[in-house]
């Protein structure tokens, strides 16, 4: 079993899973981006009509918690497969984006979200 905290191993496991089923021809950047969008929408659907308070307690219900976990897994799986196909290191991309955002939005600058 793959260590669930080893992102590289999970990416490899997903690639092997797709290869074993001959899905590689369908795992184009366009198709994977579309699938990622669909799965993110399915995650959003769980929260669609909840109040902010209800959404904060969504994991209290075991059935809903299971759905949330499944959709999170689907979103991450498609994102990792998308990154694999294009050769994007998702952790490197995230780190670079945080660096840019730290320069763009300095912590000592007031913003509209201050309380």
Secondary structure, 3 states (H helix, E strand, C coil): CCCCCCHHHHHHHHHHHHHHCCCHHHCCHHHHHHHHHHHHHHHHHHHCCCCHHHHHCHHHCHHHHHHHHHHHHHHHHHHHHHHHHHCCCHHHHHHHHHHHHHHHCCCCCCCCCCC
